[in-house]
Amino acid sequence: MVIKPTKAVDQHLKILDLSINKLQGAIPPCLGNLTSMVQDGLEVRENVHNLESADVFLGTYVDRSMIKWQGSECEFGSTIELVKIINLSSNNLTGKIPDELTDLHKLIALNLSMNTLVGEIPSNIGQMKELLILDLSRNNLRGGLPSSMSQMTLLNYLDVSYNSLSGRIPSSTQLQSFDPSRYTGNAGLCGLPLPKYCPGDKELEGPTVASENMDDGEERWFYIGGATGFVTGFWMVCIALIVNRRGRHAFFHVMNSLENWVYVKVMVFIAKVRRVSHPKFYGYKYGIVKCNALLSFKSV
């Protein structure tokens, strides 16, 4: 079955889902005439409808639809009037992606995956700034990713894997935030988030090396400054002790007391170790050592 071009397009059509069929041929450019996916200010009809039979009111109902959203099936009910989607995935569509599709400025999801589309991605696809989902995976698209895609700041799902794309991935917050698997299967693609460098990227590593050298220099000056500060502080203490006699005596008194305390602790510890290893021989000697050490400490 082929999608036949026509000028008679319903201006209120907001969801076009022809996925998982056996459609063949090219995508008709007339899809760019879907008014509800182009303009603002169109009336949003309430998604509550009356159920009547032979002019007899039977109640109301709400339209609901199961839509593939970011790789999973989601049900839309009260918000279905805000959804503007084209899904032509899993068919046998051929030819190029028509430039007219990029005129659908208010489209929020475009899924053309799993077809045999060829050619390049339209260069002005970046003007579809309301697009949240773009899936062009598993086709035969070639060329590079248009630089205008960096303007698609609302894009939160992108998949262009398994095509024949090449060149550098445009720099933008959105395009670099996607998982590398969304770009896999394109041997010619390079740049972040892929681990493959683009030609000329290694030349840009020079400033990085210079930055590292600068970090080494800063680290060297850190140690020089620390050593200078230590020496300065040490000599300031020494000069203060030489000039201030009272402070000098107090300082050396504290140091002597600390030396005696350390001596006592060490001698007691050694005596304990010897007593454990030779309890009979060192028992008497340990008592003498301990008493002498304690007397020496108290006499200070």
N, C-alpha and C positions, 0 to 999 in steps of 0.2 A: 504494500500500500504506500502511496506517495502523498505527502502533504501538498495539496494543490494551492497555488497562489490565488488570492482573491482580494478584492478591495472592500468587500463587505465584512468588516470586522466589528464585533460587538464592543462598543466603547466602554461598557461596564464590566467586561471580562477581566478578572483579576487573578484567576488561578487557571493556568493552562498546564495540565499534567497528562502527557501522552507517553509516559515512560513505560518500559517493559512491553513493547509491542514489536512489530516487524516492519516499521516504517522505513522507507527507502527514499533515495533522492536527496536533494539539497533542502536546507532550511529556507523557507520563502521569506524574502525581505519584507513582505507585508506585515509580518509580526511586529515591525516597528511602528505600526499604526494603532496599536492598542492604547487608546487615549487614556484609560484609567491608570496606566503604568507610566505616563509621561507627565501629566499635569497635576498641580496642586489645586485644591479648592473644589474638587468634585464632591458631590453629595455622598456622604457616608450613610448608607441606609441601615436602619436598625435591623439586626439579625434575629428578629422575632416575627413569625408569620402566622397568619390565621389559617386554620384548617376548617374548611367548609364543604358541605355536600348538599346540593340542591337548595342553595341559599340558607342552609341551616348551619349555624356556627357550632363547631364541634370542639374547639379549643385552639391552642397555639402550639407552635413547635419552633425549635431553634435549629438552624442549619449547622451541621458538624461535618468535618472532613478530616480524614487521616492523610497526613502529608509527610513525606520524607524530609526531615529537617536535620541537617548536620550529621547525616549518616544513620539516623534512627527515625522510626515512625512516631509522629506526634499528632495528637488530636487537637484541632482548633475548633472552637465553638463561638463564644461571644466576641472573640477578636478576629474572626475570619474575614471581616470586612477590611481589616488593615493589612491583610496578607496579599502580596503581589508576587506571584511566582510563575516561572516558566521551567518546566521539567520535561526534557526530551531525551532523558538518559535511557540506556539499554535498548537502542534501536540499531538500524543499519544506515544511518544518515551519512551522506557524503558531501563533498564540496567544502567551501569555505564558510566560516562564521560570518554572516552578513553584517556589514557595518551598521545597518539600520537598527540592529538590536541594541546598539550602544545609545540610541536615542531614548531608550526607556529609562529615563533618569530616576524614576521612583520605584523601579524594580528592586526587590530586596533579596531575591534568590534566583540564580540562574544555574541550571544543572544540564550540561550537555555531555556528560561522561558516557563512556562505553559506547562510542560510535566509531566511525572511520573518517572523521572530519580531517581536512588537510589545510594547508596554508598557514598563515600567521594569525596570531591573536590580534584583533583590531587595535590599531595604535591609539585610538581615542576611547578605549574602554574605561579609562580613568574618570571620564565624566559621569559614570554610573556611581556617584558618590553615596547613594543610599544602599548600595549592595552590601548585604551581610554575608551571603553565601555565594561562592563561585567555584563550581566543580567542572573542570575541563579535562579530567583525568582519562587515561586509556583511549586516546585518539592518535592521530598521526600529525599533530600540529608541529610546526617547525619554526625556526627563527627565535628571537629572544622575547623575554617578558617586556612589554612596553613600559617605558619610563613613567607614563601617566598612571600606572598602577600604584605608584607611591602616594597618589592623591586619594586613594580609597581608604580613608581613615576609619571607617566603620566596619570594615571587613573583619569578620572573626572566624571564618572558615574558608580555607583556600586549599584546593587540590589540583595540581597540574601534573601529577606523576604519570609516568609511562607514556611520554610523547617523544618527540625528537627536538626538544627545545635546547637552545644553546645561549651562551653569553652570560653576562653578569646579572645576578638578581638585583633589581633596583633597590636602593637604600631607602628604607622607611621603617617607622616603628612597627607597623603591622607585618610587613613581609618578612622581617627578620625574626618575628616572634613565633612563627609557625614551626612545627616539628620538621626536621629534615626529610622525613618520610613523605611529606607532601610534595617534595620536588624530586624524589627518587625516580630512576628510570629515564632520566634525561642526561646522557653522558656529557653533553656539552655545557651544562649549567655549572656555574661556579659562584663563589662568594657566599657570605653568610646567609642563612644558617648552615650551609653545607660546609664540610671540612675541606673542600677542594678550593685551592687558591686560584684566582684569576691571573692571567699574564700581567706582570707588573706589580703584583701585590708584594712580592719579596723585596722589591726595591724600596717599598714603603716601610720595611722593617728597620731602616737606618735610624730614623728618629727614635724608635723604641730602644735601640742599643744605646744611643746617646742618653736617653732618659735613664737607662740602667747605670751608665757611667756616672751620671749626675747623682744617682742614689748612692753609689759607692763613695763618691766624694763627700756627700753629706754624712755618711756613716763614719768616714775617716775623721772629719772635723768634729763629730760627736765625741769620739774617743779622745782626740786632742784636747777638746774643751774639758772633758771629765778629768783627764790627768792634770791639766793646768789648775783646775779648781781644787783637786786634792792636795797638790804641792802648796798652793797658796794657803789653804786652810791649815795645813800642817805647820807651816812656818809662822802663821799668826798665833797658833797655840803655843809654840815654842817661845816666841818673843814675849807673849803675855806671862808665861811662867818665869822668864828671866827677869822681867821688870817688876812683877808683883811677888814680893818675898812671901807674904802670908799665903797667897794662893798656891805658890810653889810647894810650901810645906804641907798644906792640906792635900794637894794632889799626890805627893809622894807617900803620904800617910795612907791614903786610900789604896794606892798601888801596892804598898807593903801588905796591907790587910788582905787584899785580893790574892796576893802571892801566897800568903800563909794559908788562906782558905783552900786554894787549889792544891797546895802541898798536902794538907791534911786529907782531903778527899782522895788524892792519888794514893797516898800511903795506906789508908784504910782499905781502899779497893784492892791493892796488891796483897795486903795481909789476908783479906778474905779469900782471895784466890789461892794463896798458899795454904791456908788452913783447910780449904776444901780438898786440896790435893794431898796434903800430909797433915791430917788433923792432930795426931799425937805429938809430932815433933814441933809444930808451929803454934800449938795452943798457947803455951806459956809466953813465947816470944811475941805473939800477936797482941797479948794484953799489955806488954811493956811498950810496944810501938804505939799502940793506940793512946795510952796514958801520956806518953811523951809528946805525941802530936797535939793532943788536946791542951796539955799544959803550955806548949809553945804557942798555940793559938790564943789562949786566954791572956798570956803575958803581953800580947801586942797592944 
